[in-house]
Amino acid sequence: MASICLRQGRVVSVDETLDDLTVVTVSLAVPVESGETRIDSLKACVYKGITPTPTPGDLVVVNTLGVELGLGTGGYGFVLINLSKRLPDLSQDVHSGHIVKLRYTPLQTCVLSVEEELSPYHSKLRDERLSLEGKPVVCAELHSALPAIVAGVKAYDPSLSICYVMTDGGALPLAFSKTVRKLKSMSLLQSTVTVGHAFGGDLEAVNVFSGLISARHIANADVIVVAKGPGIVGTGTPLGHTGMEQGEAANAAFRLNGVPILIPRLSEADDRERHSGISHHFVSVLRYCVYCPTIIPVASETPHVYAELEDCLASLQASQQHRLVKAASGPGLDLASRRGIELSTMGRSVSQEPAFFAQAAAGGWFAGRVARLGLDRSALLGACWASPEHLGDSG
């Protein structure tokens, strides 16, 4: 049975106010224990449109589940109810759209989805001939790869328009991402689409297929980046992680006449054996999920990664399905450094995980090249899955 941790507390201070998100400090009425740590107060997020914005002294109810379990939420709680404020009158907004996200939960909310009848884009999206027109779709597992990918694209050609399609395998509110907020404020990221139960993008879409088409034909993106929001679910099992979305996005991109580009997840500093070197998550994506041919860019500066990926594809009998290509990571990483873009994954910096960010930057650089020069898709066509036997017995 599902469970939830709700605690009462009072707002001590309002620490940050943004368009869709306010961060407050809440003093808990009853301290909670997390392992050997006693928590008397915590930072908490308040999402516009869900909870009235608090002021100091307000009595609130906070969801502290992630903090109490020590999950990777950055130490944040989430304000569910403000007991000191009247409920907002959203009656004028309820009818602006009828696609419900977070369905059948106490937090279900309406959005105006691009596909629905009330949307100004409905008639355009009814055209079944719409495709991605050969545009590159960069598919990453971790949200932390996004800034390096974007930097790589812009280093190749700063005039290229980039759209980020956020799936629902991590954080659901786009407003939680400081990365997206900064990239947009620096004009490095032009637009966003939230799909599935993720919400808060410039455009809302029902699923990744319509999200990709919206990125191309409504946001007019030259390059599309698909990744979940901050956070990821993992269990240490081959299939029990939301990283599998990476393969699903690649399949969708290929079926819609895009060029799927996979960013490998790897680590040189993770003390968990399953994520050391090529992550078992990426191996599972290749082995179980991706049925289409893809391109896997590898930073020219990391030849050891190229060799590891060659061995990985050979062991999966997938060498004919995926194309390893060498691409430059230096331009993207240099741009990120010059522009003050913070690169961090699982709390580790670019100096601790140079290969991870090198692959992301190289993937962005290669995507920029495809967007500007094009790519003959017939050259990409490899061995798609014909039957489960294609998997072989190894892996």
N, C-alpha and C positions, 0 to 999 in steps of 0.2 A: 504494500500500500504506500502511496506517495505521502511524504511528510513535508512540513514547512516550518521554518523557525521565525516566529514573529515576536518582536520585543518592543516594549514601549520606551520612549525616551523623550527628551526635550532638545530642541535645536539650540545649540550654544552660539553658533555663528554661521553666516552664509559666506562661504569661502570662494566660490567661483560662480559666475552667472553667464551662461552662454545662450544661444538662440533656443535650443531644445533641451538643455540640461542645466540643472543647478546642483552644485556640490555643497553640502552642509556638513557641519560637525554635530553629532548627536551624542548627548550624555545619556547613557542607558539608566533606566530606573533601577534595574537589577543587573549587576555585572554578570557576564557570562564567561565560561571557561572554554578555551580552545587549546587542547593539549595541556601544557603546563603554563599557558599564558592566560592571565586574567584581563578581560576586556571591559573597561569602564566607559569608554567612548570610542566612536569610530566615525570615519568619513562615510557619507551616504549620498547616493545619487537620487535626484528628483527629476522625473521626466515630464516635460510640458505636455499637457493634454491627457495625462494619466492622473497626476496628483497636483493639487493647488500648490503654488510656490510658497515655501515656508518663510517665516521671519523668525529672528531669535526669540526664544521663549515658547514657541509653538510646541504643543504636545503631538507627537507623531508615532506611528507604528512602522517599524523598520523590519524588513526581511534580512536576517543576519546569517542565512544558511551558508553562503559561500565563505564568509569570514570564520564561522564556527568550524567548518570542515577544512579550513585552510586551502581553499581552492584558489585558482589563479585569477581572481577578480581584481587584483590590485589592492586588496584590503578594503573594498567598498561594501557597505550595505546598500539597500535600496528602499527608499521611503514608499510605503504602500498607501498609507492613509494619513492625512493631516487632520487631526481631531479638533484643531483650533480654527479651521477655516471652513467656510461654507462650501458645499460641493459646487463645482463649476457648472454653469449652465451651458451645455454644449449642444443644446437642441438645434441651433442654427447650423452646426457642423455635421450632425449625424447624417443628414441627407445628402451630403456632398459626395458620398460614395457608399457602396453597399458590400464591398468585399471585406470580410472580417478576418483579421489576423489575431493570433492567440485564441483561436476559436474555442468556445465552450469552456473558457477559464474565466475567473473573476476579472481578468484584465483584458478581455476581448475588446478590440477596438476597430472602428471602421476606417478604411482608407479609400481614396479614389484611385483604383487600379487602372493602369493604362488600357487594359483590355475591355473594361466594362462599358455598357451602353452609354453611360453618362460622360464617359471620357471623350475629350476632343480628338483622341487618337484611335477611337474604336473603329471607325470606318477604314482607316489606313491598315490597322492590324488584322482586318478581316481578309486581306489579300493573301491568299495561300502561296503566292509566288514569291513573297518576300524571303530573302536569304541574307546571309552575312557577306555575300559578294566577295568571298576570298579574303576577308579581313582577319588579322591575327587575333586569337583569343588566348591570352596567357592564363593558365590554370595553376594556381598555387594552393598548397594545403594550409599554410599558416598566414594569418593576417600580417605578421611581422615581415613577410617578404614584400608586401605592397610598396613601401617607399623606395626600396632598391629597384624594383621593377619599373616604377614610374620614373625614377631618376635615369635608368638605362634608356628608356624610350626617349625622354627629353634630351638626353645627351646625344642621341643619334640625330634627332630633328625636333627642336623646341616648338615647331609649329603644329605638330601632331596633336590631335584631340584624344584624350584618354577618358574612358568611362569605367568606373569600378562597379561591378555587379557583386553585391554582398549576399551570400547564401545564409541559411539559417542554422549552420552547424556549430556556431559559436555564440557570441553575444547577438541578441536579436535587435536591440535599438542601435541604429547607426550612430546616434548621438553619443554613444559610449566611446567611440573611437576618436582619440585625440589625434591619431595619425591622419585620418581622413580630413579632420577639421584643419590641420596645419597644411596639408598638401593643397587643399582647395584655396586656403587663404593666400598661398604662395603662387597660385595659378598654375600649379603643376598637375593638378587633377581637375578636369573640367566638369564632370558630372558623375552621379551615382544612381544606381538602381538597387532597390532592396527586393528580394524575391522570397517566396515561401512565406514563413512567419516572421522573417526579418522585416523591419519597418523603419521609416524615417528618411529614405532616400529622396533625391530629387524626383525620381519616378518610382512608383510601386508596381510590382508585377506578381502574377500568380505563381509562376514557376521559372526555372532557369531558362527554358526555351524561349518563352515570351520576353523574359528579361534580356536575353542576348539580342533578340530582334529589336527590342526597344532601344537598347544601347546603340545599335547601328542606325536605325531609321528614325528615331525620335531625338536621341541625344547627338546623332551624327558623329559617332566615335570612329576614329581611325584605328585605334587599338582598344581592345576590351580586356580588362583584367578581372578574373573571377576568383574569389576566395571568401572564406567565411569571415565573420567578424572576430574581434578579439576573443581568445579562449578556444579550447578544443576539448572534445570528449575522447578519452582514451582508456583502455582497460587492460592493455598488455596482451590482448588476443589479436589474431590476424585480421578479423573482420569487425571487431567491436570498437570502432573509432569513427569520428565524423570526417576524418581525412579521406574516406572513400568518396566524398563529394567531388574531390578533384577529378577522379576518373569519370564521374557522371557528367561533369561540366565539359570535359574533353569530348565525350561521346556526343553531347548535344551540339557542341560547336561544329564538329565534323558533319553531322547530319544536316546542319543548317548552312552548309557550304562555307564554313570558316576554316581557318588553319589552326588546329589545336597545338598549343605549345605548353609542355609540361615543365614545371620548375621542380627539380628533385629536392626532397627534404633530406638533409644530411647534417651531421654534427661532428665536430672535433673536440667538443668540450663537455658533452652530455655524459654524466656518469652512469646512465642507464644503458646497458649493453644493447638493448633492442633499438636504441636510437643512435648508437655510435656508428660512424661511417654512414652508409646509406640506410636511412631509417626503415624499419620493418613496415611502417605505414606506407611508404612509397612503394616498397616491394609488393605489398598487398594490392595497392591501386593498379600496378602493372599486371599482376598475376590474375586477379579476380574481376577487375572492374572495367578496364579500358578495352573495348573491342575494336576500336578504330586505330588507324595509323596516326602517330603523332610525331612532333619534333621535340627533342630534348636538347636545348642548348647547354653547352658546357663551357665554362670560362676558360679561355685560352691559357690563362695564368695558373690553372690548376690541372695539370696533366694527370695527376694521380686520381682525380675524380673521374676523368674520362675513362681511365683503365678500370676503375671500380664499376662504373656503369656498364661498360662493355661486358665485364664478367657477369654482372647481374642480369642483363638482357639475355646473355647466352644461357645462363642457368635456367631461365624462364622460357627458353625456346622462343624468344620474342625479338631476336635481332633483326628479323626481316620486317617486323611490324613497326618499329620505331627507328627514327633517324637521329643519331647523335651528330650535332653540328658544333663546331667551335665558334665562339663569339667573344667579343671583348667585354670585360667587366670593368676595366679601368675608367673609361669615360663616365659611366654611371656612378661609380663609387666616388670619383673625383667631384662630380657635380653635387652629390649628396653632401660631401664634406664642405664644399664651398658655400652651399646654401644653408648649412646648419641643420640638415635633416637628420634627426636622430635615428640610428639603426640599432635595434635591440630585439633579441628573440629569447624568450624564456628567461628574461633578466640578464642575458649575456650580450655584451657589446660586439661591435664589428671586429675589434681586436681579438676577442675570444672566439668568435665564430667567422673567421674571414672567408672560408669556403662557402658557407651557407649564403652569405650576402653576395659573394662573387657570382654564384649561379643565378641568383635573382636579378642582379644587375645585367648579367650577360643575356638572360632571357628577355629583359626589357629592350636591350640594345638590338637583339635579333628581331624582336617583334616590330621595332621601329623600321628596321630594314625591309621587312616583309610589307609593312604598311606603305612605305614609300616606293619600293621597287616592284612589289608583287611577287607571287610565287606560283609556279605552275603546279596545280594540285595533282596532276598526273604523276609528277615526280615524287609526291608525298605518298601516293597510294602504295601501301605495303601489304603485308599479310593480315587481313582482318580475320577475326575469329569465324571459323566455319562450324565448329562443333566444340564441345567441352574437351575433347581429346587434344585440342590444340595446346592446352595447358601443360600437358606432359605430367610427369611424376615428380619433377624436382621443384625446388623453390625454397 
